[in-house]
C-alpha cells in the first residue's frame, strides 16, 4: 500500500481508469491538489475527493492558489479558499509558495502577499500546507533578470519562520528539489520532504543525496501527475500509479525494501493527516 502525496486529477478524461490503475499498483490513497486553473476552479479536486469510492483508492484534497496565479488572490478568491478549506475532505492548503522560475509569473511582492494570506487561512483552520518552491537557478536570462538577486528558497524559509512557525503546524515540501541545507532547515521547521519522479533523473544527485539521508519519519513520495513522470517513463503522461516507481527508486537509495518504504511513508502521511487514517 502506497500513498501519492501530491497529484493533479482535474484534467484526466479517463479518471476512473486512472484511479483503477492506482489501486491495481497498490496506490490506495491520493492527495489531489486543488489549485485548478486558478481560483475559479480550485474546488475541482475537492469535488473529485467527495466522489471518490468508499473502497479502492481514496482521494483527499487540498485547496490553494499557486504562485503563478498569485495575481488572482483577490479578497473574493481568498474568501472562497477559506470556505473550502473548512471541508473535512480538504486536509491541506496548497500548493502555495514562491516560483521565481517562469518569466510570466506575478512579481515577487504579489507572490509573497498571496503566500502570506494563504498561510493565515491555513493557520486559522489548523491544517498543514503543501509548498511549491522553485528558484531561478535554471531559468532563462530574462527571468533571472526579473527575480535575481532574490532567492526563492531564502525568501520562502524567511516567510515561513515569520508567518508559519509561530502556529506550530507542519507541512510538506512538495517535489523537494532543494539542497541539503534547505532540507535541514525545512526539517527544523517541522516539514516533511516529498520526493517526486525527478529524484530518478540523472542530474538529480543533490535531491538523491537528500532522499538517501532524510530522517525516515519525515519522507513522503508523490507523482505530481500528470507531470514529471519518473524514469523509465520520463516525458510521458504521469499518473498516480507510478508512485510505485519513485518509491522503489527511493527505497534503493536508502538501502531499504519497497514494502518497508511504503509502510514508512504511509505511516508518515497518516501522522501528518490524522483524519485520513483508515
Ligand atoms: Zn503540483
Boltz pocket constraint, residues with backbone or C-beta under 6 A from the ligand:
constraints:
  - pocket:
      binder: B
      contacts: [[A, 6], [A, 8], [A, 33], [A, 95], [A, 224]]
      max_distance: 6.0
